[in-house]
């Protein structure tokens, strides 16, 4: 199966969304929250960076009040939300 940047971003986002509190709760008054996601498949650097770009844009569009930091690679990605 061939993976695209969009399919990788969608899988990472699915994992992240499953770990985040609902938007309506505003993270329960928290100012800092981290979630982990991973995909254990080899992909080219181009697909990796494109997937991370798509993911970051989707997260930023959905939660504009948060600063979002991504750290790591596809097999061990940490997403940190801060206010």
N, C-alpha and C positions, 0 to 999 in steps of 0.2 A: 504494500500500500504506500502510495506517495503522499507525503505530507506537504501542505502549503503553509505559508505564513498565516493565512486566515484560519486554517483548521487548527494549527498549533495555538494561536491566540484564543480561539474559541474554547479549546480544552482547558487552557490555563485559566481563562476567565470563569469557566464553569466551576473549577476547583476553588477559586478565590471567592466567588459569590456564595458557595456553600459554607464558607467559613466566616463570612461577614455578617454582622447583625443587619436587620432590615434598615433601609434608608430612613424610614419614619422615626426610628429610635435615635438617630443621630449618634450611634455608637454609645448610647447610654451616658452621655456627658463625658466620655473619654476624649482625651486630646492626642492619644497615641495608640495605634493598634497595628499589629503585624499578622500576616498570614503567610503560609508556605504553600507552594505548588510545585509540581514536578512532572516532567515527561522524560522517560528514559529511552530516547531514540536518538540516533546520530542524525544531525542535519547540518547543512552548510552554514557558514557564517552569515551569508546573505539572508537565508531563510530565518535564521535565529534573530538577527537584528530587525528584520521586517516584522516578525511575529511580536517582538518586544515593543516595537513602535505602535503596532495596531492595538496591542493590549493596553499600553499606557494611554493612548488616545481615548479608548473606550472607557477606561476607569476615570480619566480626567473629565470626560463629558458627563458621566453619570454622577460624579461626586466632586463638583467644582470647588467646594469649600475646603477640600483637603489637599495638602501637599502629598504627593505620592512618590515614593522612592522604590526602585527595583534594584535588587542586589543578587548576584549569583548567576547561574546558568540554568538551562532548561531542566536539568536533573535535580537542582536544589535552588529554587528561586524563592526569595523572601520579598514580600511586598509590604512596605510600611506606609501607613497613613498617619499624617501629623497635622495638627492645627497650630 
